[in-house]
Amino acid sequence: MYAIAVIVIAAIAYFLYRELYGKRKGLPPGPTPWPIVGNIFQLDFNRPEKSLIQWGKQYGPVFTIWMPLPFVIVNDYELMKESFLKQGDIFVGRPKTFLLNDIAKGNYGLVFARDELWREQRRFALHTLRDFGVGRNMLEPKILDQARELISILHSTKGPTQLKPALAFAVGNVINVMVVGYAWKFGDQKMEEFRTTLEEFGMAATKPTIFLLELYPWIRFLEPPFNIGYKRLKEINDHFRSFFIEEIRKHKETLDENQPPRDYTDAYLIEMNKRIKAGNQGSFTERQLMFAMGDIWAAGMDTTVNTLRYAILYLLNYPKVLKKLHEEMDEMVGRERELSMNDQKILPYLCATIEEVQRLGSLGAIGLQRTVTEDVVVGGYRLPKETIVVPQLPSIHLDEKFFPDPYTFSPERHIDANGRFVKNEHILAFSIGKRACMGESLARMELFLFLGSLVQHCDFRPADGKTPPPFKVITGIIQCPAPYECVIIPRT
């Protein structure tokens, strides 16, 4: 009996030593992880980026958190440039995870793809999206079509209104036309179901117990009776993917390879069939197409919609900024003609407002994980190949060295003494390095044309006429404003 007790005590002691000290050897310092769960429950789940800013002040520009896998956080601008820009090829990996392997059967798509699959698919996606107008003026009329519809919907509202459904409709249609070739009608039941499923997935994927699956995949068998969230996540994922499976089926039935592609899906199927005939299919498969469609849709809609929601939330709380935007718009453009991307030159305050929204309205509370493709030194620490490294962008956006009084919304900080807009290199809303957002040019065009059109044709007031909605956020894959209402007054 004594021997058994000694063995048990020794085993517990070894486990605690390994969890609290042993496994941290060689990695940058950081907050002491709790056994089994790491630092997950030490984060402020309402504003995780604030926890990382605080830990950065305590542990320095590079530190480690356990989620429960180790994430090496890069919290310093110069170190980010040194790592993700100057050594860009080393910092392009994505982690292989239990969830990706179990739910997606691998690192498919564009966001989580890695190695040669990522390189091949990224080249194709960039080329094809450019053919459909991304980064070119030919996309401007399509965005303005949706902007007109958005304004019409908002002008028809009576009383306090949530902006999200109308914004999701407008932005979602820009993406939908590119990916599957058609636009939805506002209120379409299938669109609402799709949008809701996307939101549910974002929340389900960031449940704390889901993180635990990476080290302890066996806990999924404890559901039920325990609410791990794994079964629900798989159900939501299957429902989300079913939309793209159906679209691929319909496109295959109507595809004419002798005609120009109608959309991204057509272009992909044509390329895939050409490669199959040549005996060089490579990474071009229907599974890869399904996940690429989902990535383009999810990344392209959620980020822009919530940036616009942040923008109106700030304008409701800073009515003097809204007043200046209205004055600039009335003086330089008026209310009759449509906006153009060329108007950026004459609307510096609108450009500055968008820049400030992207600085302060953090969409990614914790940066998207990358892995290093070879052993590398970061901030004096040698990181072995496949180490997860995170460029923590909100820490730069809220750094007092670059932005005095960083939690104050002030577009003026982006206007020079001559009244011109000045782009700030420390604002990295689309990430940094070779894994930066592929859709940056599309998003910038959408933000300028949609927000500019809203300012041009709408005034926004608090729901009760007095008190603006509070700054509350919901943290999922995307950190977005909590639901809020406002009153829209047409500017005619």
N, C-alpha and C positions, 0 to 999 in steps of 0.2 A: 504493500500500500504506500509506504514511504517513497519507494522508487518511482511509482506512478506519479505521485504528487510532484516529485522533483522534475520528472520529465515534462509534466504539464506546465509547471512554472517556468522551466527553461524554454519551452516552446513559445509561451506567451511573451517572455522577455525577448526572445529572438524576433518574434513578429513585431513587437513594439519598436525594437531597435531599428529593424529594417524599414518600418513605416515612417518613423520619425527622423531617422538619421541616415541609415545605410543607403537607401535608394536615392538620396539627395546628393550623394558624393559626386563631385565633379561638375555638377550643374551650378548655375548662378544662384546666389542666395534668394530667399523669399520667405513669405509667411510660413510658419511651421504647419504642415498638413496634418489634419486629423487622421487617425487610422481609418483605412478603408475608403472614406469619402473624400479625402484630400481637403482642398480649400473651398469646395463647392458651397458649403453652408456658412462660410465666412464672408462670402460676397454679399454686398447690398443688392438684393435682387430687384429692387426698384430702380437703382442707378448703378449698375456694375462698374461703369467707367470711373465713377468717383472712388470706388474701392481701389482700382488699379492706379489712379493718380496718387492716392495716399500711400500705397505700397511703394510706388516709384520714388516718392520723397524719402521713404524710410530705407529702401534697399538699393537705390541707384538706378541708372538708365537701362540696365538689363537685369531682370530677375525672373524667378520661376514660380509659377502657381501650378497646383495639381487639380485637374478637373475630371476624374482623378488621375488621368494621364498627365505627364509634365508638359506645360506650355511655357516656353521661354518668351517672355514679354520684352519687346524692344520699345522703350518708352521715351526715346530721345531723337530729335529730328536729325542731327548730324550722324548719329549712329544708324538711323534708318537709311540715309543716303549712302553711307559707306557700305551697308550690307545689301539693301534691296535694289539699289541703282548700280553702284560700281561693281558689285558682284552678283548682278541680276540672275545669271544662269544658275547659280547655286541655290537661289531662294525661290525656285519656281515649283517645287514639289507640293503635293497634297498628301495628307496622311491616308493610309489604308486603315479603315475602321470596321468594327464589327457591324455597325448599322449599314454602312455602304455595301459590305459584302453580303449581308443577310437580306436586306430590302431591295437593293439595286443590283445585286450580283456582281458588284465591282465598281470601279471608279469611272462611271460613264458620264456623258453630258459634256458641259463646257466648264462649269464652275469647279467641280471636284475631279475632273479628268487629270491624269498625270502621265508623265513619260511621253513616249512617241504618240500615243493616242491623243493626248492633249495638243501636241504640236501640229499634228495632221489636221485635227478637227478645228483647231483655232484658225489655221490658215484658210481653211474652207469657209468657216463662218465669217471671218473678216471680209473675205473677197465677195461672198454672196450677199451679205448685209449691205455692203457698199453698192452692189449692183441694184439693190432695192432702195437706195437713197440715203442710207446712214452715212453721215458726214458730208452730204451733198445737198445743194439747194433744192433738188427735185423732191425732197421729202417735206419741204416747208408747206406747200399747198395742202397736203394730206393732214398735217397737224392743225393747220388753220381751219380745215373743214370740221374737225372734231372740236376745236375751240369755239366755233360758231354754235355748234350744237350744245356744247357745255353752257355757254352764256344763255341760250334760249331756255334750257332746263332751269337754270338758276333764277332767271327773270320770272319764271312761272310759279315760283314757290311763294307760299303765304305763311308768314310767321316764322318762328325759329326752325332752322333746318340744319341737318347734318350734311356736310359737304362731301363726305367720303363716297357715297354711291355715285354721284354725278362725276366726280373726279376719276373714280375707277373706271367708269364707263368710257370717258373720253380718252384717258391714257391707255386703257386696255384695248381700245379699238385700234389705236395706232400700232400696237404690237400685234394684234390679231390679224390685221390686214397683211402685215409683213410675213407672219408665220403661216397662216392658213388661208389667207386670201379673201376674207370677208369681214364686215363690221356688224356688230350686234345693234339691235334697237334698245334704247334705254328701257330698263325694267325687264328685259328678256330673262325668263326664268332660268335658262341654262347658264347665262352669264352670271346671275346672282349666285347660283349654286356653285359655279366654278370659283368665283371670288371668295365665297365663304369657306370653301374647302381649302383654298390657298392660305387663308388666315388661320384656320384650324391647324393646318400642318405646321405653320410657324410656331404656334404656341405649344403644340404637342412635342415637337422636336427638341424643345429647350426645357422640358420638365427635368428637374434635378435627377430623378431616378433614371432617366434616359442616359445621362452622362455616365452613370455607374455601370451601364451595360458594357462599356468599352473594356473594363477590367474584369467585370464579373457577369459575363453573358448568361450564366446559369440562372440568374435571378429572374429571367423572363418566365421560367417555369413556376415561379411563385404566384403567378397571376392567372386566375384568382387563387386565393382570397385577397392578396395584396394588390393595390392599384399601382402597378409599375408604370403603366402608360404605353407599354410596348405594343399590345394588341391593337389599341386604338390608333397608334401611329401607323401601323401597317394598313389598317382599314382606310385611313385618310389617304395614305400614299397610293393605295390601289385605286381609290376613287379618283384621285387627281390624275393619275396616269391613264385611266380609262378614256378620258377626253382625247388625249393625243393618240391613243391606239385607234380610236374610232376615226379621227381625222386622217391618219395614215391610210387606213382601209379605204376611205372615200377617195382620197387622192390617188391611190393605186388604181382604182376603178375608172377614174376619169383622166388619168395622165396621158398626155400626147407628147411624146418625146421629140416630135418634129416641130413643136411650137415652143416659143420662149416660156420659161417657167412662170407660173402664176404667182408663186410665193416661195418662201424658204423651203417648205416641205417638198414642193415640186422639184426645186433645184437639187435637193439632197437625193431624192429618189432617182433622178436622171443621172447624177454622178455615181450613185451606188450601182445602178444597172450597167453603166458604162464600164465600171471597174470589174464587175462580175464577168462581163463578156470578155474583158481583156485578161481575165485570170489573175487580177490584182486587186481584190476587194479591200484588203487592209482593214482599217477600223470602221469602214462604212457598213453599218448594219442597221436594221430597223430598231433594235434596242437602243443603239446609240442615238439615232434620230429622235426617238421618243423622249429620252432624257435631255437632249439638246433643246428640243422644243419647250420642254418644261422649264429649263434654265433661262432661256431667252424670255419666256413669258413672265416667270416669277421675278427674275432680277429686273426686267424692264418695267414692270408695272409697280410692284410694291415700293421700290425706292423713290420713283418719281411722284407717285400719289402721296406718299407720306411726307416728302419734302414740301409739296404744295400745301398739305395740311399744316405742317409746321409753319409755313410762311404766313398763312392766314391767321393762325393762332398768335404769332408774334405781332401781326398788324392790328389785331384786336386789342392786344395789350399795350401796343405802342401807337396810338392813333396819330401822333405827330408824324411818324414815319409814313403812315398811309396817306396823310394829307399832303406830304411832300411828293409822294409818288403820283398822286392825282394831279398836282400842280405841274409836275414835270411832263406827265403824259399829255395834259391839255395844251400846254405851251408848245411842245415839240412835235406831237403827232395829231392831237385832236381826238374827237370821238367818232369820226366818220370813216376814215380809211382804215384798212387792216394793217396790223403790224407786219414787219419784215425783220429778218435777222440783221439786215443792214441798219436797222434802227438802234442796234447796240451802241453805235458811235454817238448817238444823240440822246441816249437814255442812261447816263452814267449812274444815276441814283437807283434805278431799277436793277442794273447789273450789280451794284454794291449791295443792294438788299438781298439778292439771290446768294451772293457770296457769303454774307453774314448768316443767312439761314442755313447754308451748308456747313458753316463753321460751328454754329451753336446747336443746331438740330441734329444730334448724333443718331444716325440710323443703325450703326453697328456698335453696340455697347462694348463688345469684345471683338477685335479684328478677326477676320477669317483666317483660319490656320493654314500655314504653309509648312513644308518640310524642306530641310536642306538636302541637296542631292549628293553631297560629299562632305567629309569632315571640314569644318570651317571654324575660324576664331571670330567671336562676336563680343565686343567689349572686353576683351582679355580672357574670355572663357572659350575653351575648345569644345565645340558641339559635334558629336558624332553624326554621321550620315543618318537621315530619317528623323532627326530631332524635330519636334514641332516648334515652330517659331512664329510669333504673332507681331506684326507691325501695329502697335496700339495707337491708331490715328486720333481718337478723342483726346488723348493726353497732349498731343501737339496743339490741337484746336483750342484747348483750354489752358495753355501754358502762359503764365503771366509775362514771361520774357518776350513773347511775340504779340500778345494781346492783353494790354493792361485792362484791369477790371473785366476779366474774360467772361463772366456770366451775365454781363449786360449786353443787350441787343443794340448794336450801334452800327448801322451801315456807313456812317461817316468815317469810320476807321479805314474804309477802303476808297476814300476820295482824297485826292491830293490837293495842294494849295491852289491849283488852277481849275479845280472842279472836275477833274478827269477821274474815271474809274481806274484803280490800280489793282491788278491781280496779285494776290499774296501767295508766295510759293509755299508757305506753311499750311495752307489749306489743302488737304489731300482727300477730298470727298470721294474720289474715285479710286482710292488706294494708291499704291506706289510700286514701281518696277514692272516686270514683265507679266505679272498676274493682275495688273490694274484692270478696271472694268472695260470690257470691249465696247460697251454701248455708251461710252462717255459723250461722244459727239451728239448722239441722239438725245440723251438725257439733257444736255445743255440746251439744245434747240427746243425741246419740250418745255423745260422750265422757263425759258425766256418768253416763248410764244404763249404758253398757257397762263403764266402769272401776269405777263404784260396785258393779255386780253382781259383777264379778271380785273386788273386795276383800271383798265380803260373803260370798262362797261359796268362795273359793279362798285358799290360802296358796301362796307361790312360793318355791322353794329353788334354789340353784345345782345344775347337773347332777351335779357330783361331791360335792355336800353341803357344799363348803367355799369354792371359788373362784368368784366371780361372773363372768359373761362380760365381756370387755373392751369398752370404748367404741370400736368400729370402725364406720365408715359406708361406704356405697356411694353414690357420687354419680352420679345420672342426672338426669332431669327433676325427680324427687323425690330428695332426699338422705335415705336411710333407714338404719336400723341394719343392719349385716351380720348374716347368719343366726346365731342363737344358740339354745341349748336350755336348758330349765329343767325342774324337777320340779313338778308341780301336786298339791297335797294338798287334798282336799275339806275344807271347814269346815262340819260338819253339827251 
